[in-house]
Amino acid sequence: MVALSQARAVSYDANADESRYLLDPGRRGTYEQSFEDTSQQLLTLPQATLGTYDARLAAALTAYRAHHTDLRFTGYYGDEFRNITFPGERAAAEATVDAYAVYERDDRKVRTLVRQGRFQQALAFCIGWDKDASNYDFGQYDTALRKLIGINADARTGAVAAGRGELTGRLAGAGAAVPAAAGLTVLALRPRLAEFR
């Protein structure tokens, strides 16, 4: 669950870098590199660049869907996919990465529009909340990620409660055993104590 919470925080950093890329033309290269580094932190595809990331991600997801043990990525999502444990977690993880892939493709669209000199369109697409705009798709991704985090959090909460319940039952039994043990000790020691009279 920690890795997923970190993934959520890092995702917000990536989204901010995408906006900074538009708003600070003098440092576009820096923000583009930061976005790429963050993307690799979230879902690592070795030797992928922003230009190859989407195709490599699509191929990795296709391989995974064909066989769930064929994981061609690491990073936070690689960790998650290698530790699918709870009911509903696999479907939620897949939905999260699918939404992440859409958001990644949106980023490429923003950069393409900027390179084509269509800055206003890039800006509108990047910060737009209309369906299929980048912020809208980021929101869909974040919703899917929160659902995935929730499945893990609920499972952890349930496991803690079950553990406490089991421990409480054992403690009650142990608490009842203490007076019985004390009584038996006294009975066992009585003959010895009688020797000292």
Secondary structure, 3 states (H helix, E strand, C coil): CHHHHHHHHHHHHHHHHHHHHHHCHHHHHHHHHHHHHHHHHHCECCCCCHHHHHHHHHHHHHHHHHCCCCCCCEHHHHHHHCCCCCCCHHHHHHHHHHHHHHHHHHHHHHHHHHHCCCHHHHHHHHHCCCCCCHHHHHHHHHHHHHHHHHHHHHHHHHHHHHHHHHHHHHHHHHHHHHHHHHHHHHHHHHHHHHHCC
